[in-house]
Amino acid sequence: MTSPLRSAALLMPIVLSVACGTTAPTSPTAPSTSSLFAADLDQVTEGIVQELRRGGWDVVMAERIGPGPFTVGARRIDIPAIPDQSVYIYVYSSTELALAEASRLMPDGNLAPEPGGHPTSLATWWFRQYFHHRDRVNVRYGGCNAAFRDALVTLFGSPRVIADGVVSCDLPR
C-alpha cells in the first residue's frame, strides 16, 4: 500500500510537456538513442545499487519512470529504511550528453530550455532535491536524510543543484 505522503510525492512533479523523439540527436543535449531509456539503464543502475549496498544501505531497484526534469527516462531506487524517499538514475549514451543536461539545471531543479527553445518541464518538488552528476549518469535524490545524502556525495561528489521542496528539511543546504 502506498502511503499518502509517497502518493503526494509522486504526484507533485508535474511534467507539462517533454520533447522526445525517435530521430538522431541534433544538439549535445538531445537524447542520443531512439529509446527514452538507455540500453544499459538497468545494468548501470544495478551497479549503483551495489555501490550503495557496499556502503551499508539497503536499497531496492524499482520501476522505470519517464523523463522529467531530464530528457531521458530513469530507474528509481527505493530506500526501505527511509520510506517516501527515492533516488532516480538517469543514464545517457555519453558523458557529454549527461553533463550538458546537468549543466542546464536551474536552481529550482527544472531544466533550462535550449537556446531559442521552450521549457520541457515545470516541477514543484515535495522534498528537497539533490542533483548529482558522474560520467554518463545524472542522479536525483528527493529527501532529507543527511546520512543518505552523504552517501550520494561519496559516490557522486557534491550536488550540482539543490532545489527546495514543499516539505522543508532541517538540513543545511
C-alpha positions as CSV (number, residue, x, y, z in Angstrom):
1,M,0.0,0.0,0.0
2,T,1.3,3.4,-0.9
3,S,1.4,6.0,1.9
4,P,-0.4,9.3,1.4
5,L,3.0,11.1,1.6
6,R,4.5,8.9,-1.2
7,S,1.4,9.4,-3.3
8,A,1.7,13.1,-2.9
9,A,5.5,13.0,-3.6
10,L,4.9,11.1,-6.8
11,L,2.2,13.5,-8.0
12,M,4.0,16.7,-7.2
13,P,6.4,16.8,-10.1
14,I,4.2,18.0,-13.0
15,V,5.6,17.4,-16.4
16,L,3.9,19.9,-18.7
17,S,5.5,18.6,-21.9
18,V,8.5,16.7,-22.8
19,A,10.2,16.8,-26.1
20,C,11.5,13.4,-27.1
21,G,11.6,11.8,-30.5
22,T,12.9,8.9,-32.4
23,T,15.4,10.8,-34.5
24,A,19.1,11.2,-34.0
25,P,20.3,14.0,-31.8
26,T,20.8,17.4,-33.4
27,S,22.3,19.1,-30.4
28,P,24.5,18.0,-27.5
29,T,21.5,18.0,-25.1
30,A,19.2,15.8,-27.2
31,P,18.6,12.2,-26.2
32,S,21.0,10.1,-28.3
33,T,19.0,6.9,-28.8
34,S,15.7,6.1,-30.4
35,S,14.6,4.9,-27.0
36,L,13.6,7.0,-24.0
37,F,15.8,4.7,-21.9
38,A,19.5,4.0,-22.3
39,A,20.1,0.4,-23.4
40,D,22.2,-0.3,-20.3
41,L,20.0,1.6,-17.8
42,D,19.3,-1.5,-15.7
43,Q,23.0,-2.6,-15.6
44,V,24.2,0.9,-14.7
45,T,21.5,1.2,-12.0
46,E,22.3,-2.2,-10.6
47,G,26.0,-1.1,-10.3
48,I,24.9,1.9,-8.3
49,V,22.7,-0.3,-6.1
50,Q,25.7,-2.5,-5.4
51,E,27.8,0.6,-4.6
52,L,25.2,1.8,-2.1
53,R,24.9,-1.7,-0.6
54,R,28.7,-1.8,-0.1
55,G,28.2,1.5,1.8
56,G,25.8,-0.2,4.2
57,W,22.5,0.9,2.6
58,D,19.5,-1.5,2.0
59,V,18.3,-0.3,-1.4
60,V,16.0,-1.9,-4.0
61,M,15.8,-1.2,-7.7
62,A,12.3,-0.2,-8.6
63,E,10.4,0.7,-11.8
64,R,11.4,2.8,-14.7
65,I,9.9,6.2,-15.0
66,G,9.6,8.7,-17.8
67,P,11.6,11.9,-18.2
68,G,11.4,14.9,-16.0
69,P,13.2,17.1,-15.4
70,F,15.7,15.5,-17.8
71,T,15.0,14.4,-21.4
72,V,15.7,10.7,-20.8
73,G,13.9,8.2,-18.6
74,A,15.2,6.9,-15.3
75,R,15.2,4.0,-13.0
76,R,14.0,4.5,-9.4
77,I,15.9,3.1,-6.4
78,D,13.9,2.8,-3.2
79,I,15.4,3.0,0.3
80,P,13.2,0.9,2.6
81,A,14.8,2.4,5.7
82,I,13.6,5.8,4.5
83,P,10.1,5.4,3.3
84,D,8.8,8.1,0.9
85,Q,12.3,8.9,-0.4
86,S,13.9,7.6,-3.5
87,V,16.9,8.0,-5.9
88,Y,16.4,8.4,-9.6
89,I,19.1,7.3,-12.0
90,Y,19.2,8.9,-15.5
91,V,21.7,7.2,-17.8
92,Y,22.9,8.8,-21.1
93,S,24.7,7.4,-24.1
94,S,27.7,9.7,-23.4
95,T,29.3,11.7,-20.6
96,E,28.9,14.8,-22.8
97,L,25.1,14.4,-23.0
98,A,24.7,13.8,-19.3
99,L,26.9,16.8,-18.4
100,A,25.2,19.1,-21.0
101,E,21.8,18.4,-19.3
102,A,23.2,18.6,-15.8
103,S,24.7,22.0,-16.7
104,R,21.2,23.3,-17.7
105,L,19.7,22.6,-14.3
106,M,18.2,25.7,-12.8
107,P,18.1,26.5,-9.1
108,D,14.5,25.2,-8.9
109,G,15.5,21.8,-10.2
110,N,14.0,22.3,-13.7
111,L,15.9,22.1,-16.9
112,A,16.5,25.4,-18.6
113,P,15.4,25.4,-22.2
114,E,17.9,25.1,-25.0
115,P,18.7,28.5,-26.6
116,G,15.6,29.5,-28.6
117,G,13.6,26.6,-27.1
118,H,10.8,26.3,-24.7
119,P,10.8,24.7,-21.2
120,T,10.2,21.0,-21.3
121,S,9.0,20.6,-17.7
122,L,7.9,22.5,-14.7
123,A,8.2,20.6,-11.5
124,T,7.3,21.5,-7.9
125,W,9.1,19.2,-5.6
126,W,7.7,17.7,-2.5
127,F,11.0,17.0,-0.8
128,R,14.3,18.9,-1.3
129,Q,16.0,17.6,-4.4
130,Y,19.7,16.9,-4.7
131,F,21.0,16.6,-8.3
132,H,24.4,14.9,-8.9
133,H,26.4,14.1,-12.0
134,R,29.0,11.4,-12.6
135,D,30.2,10.2,-16.0
136,R,27.1,9.2,-18.1
137,V,24.7,9.5,-15.1
138,N,22.6,12.2,-13.6
139,V,21.1,11.4,-10.2
140,R,18.2,13.0,-8.4
141,Y,17.6,12.3,-4.7
142,G,14.4,13.7,-3.1
143,G,14.7,13.7,0.6
144,C,16.0,15.0,3.9
145,N,18.1,12.1,5.2
146,A,21.6,13.5,6.0
147,A,23.3,10.1,6.1
148,F,21.9,9.1,2.7
149,R,22.7,12.4,1.2
150,D,26.3,12.0,2.4
151,A,26.4,8.5,0.8
152,L,25.5,10.1,-2.5
153,V,28.2,12.7,-2.1
154,T,30.7,9.9,-1.5
155,L,29.6,8.2,-4.8
156,F,28.9,11.2,-7.0
157,G,30.5,14.3,-5.5
158,S,28.8,17.4,-4.3
159,P,25.3,18.1,-5.7
160,R,25.3,20.4,-8.8
161,V,21.9,21.8,-7.7
162,I,19.9,21.7,-4.5
163,A,16.2,22.6,-5.2
164,D,13.9,23.2,-2.2
165,G,10.7,21.3,-1.9
166,V,7.3,21.9,-0.2
167,V,8.5,19.9,2.8
168,S,11.3,21.8,4.5
169,C,14.4,19.9,5.6
170,D,16.2,20.7,8.8
171,L,19.5,20.0,6.9
172,P,21.7,22.9,5.8
173,R,21.8,23.4,2.1
